[in-house]
Amino acid sequence: MANPRGPNYYNASYATTNETDLVTFQATNHYKAGLTALISSTAVGGTFKLYYIDPQDNAWLIDSVTVTANQLSVFAVDYVVPRGKVTFTASAATSSAVTCEVYGK
């Protein structure tokens, strides 16, 4: 399913150290020059990752960013990711509200 123009949004609270899929997306004609992904976690830091998903549904890590609690973390790529996902792995099993947005460029 292709995403509409504008952000793809995730907001939830959880307490786990398992890697959690936040947003899965597929490029549209509006995603011509890459994407920007933003994340915040209120109570715990961790790792924010961007994956490319190939036609066989294999997820390939493109990049990761360290997330600090209660600060905005961002990464941007200047190339099209035809299909992908962003994930978050918390550094501790502390309940935290996590918000993520992905914008196509």
ABEGO torsion letter per residue (X at the ends): XBBBBEBBBBBBBBBBABBBBABBBBBBAABAAEBBBBBBBAABBEBBBBBBBBAAGBBBBABBBBBBBGBBBBBBBABBBABBBBBBBBABBBBBBBBBBBBBX
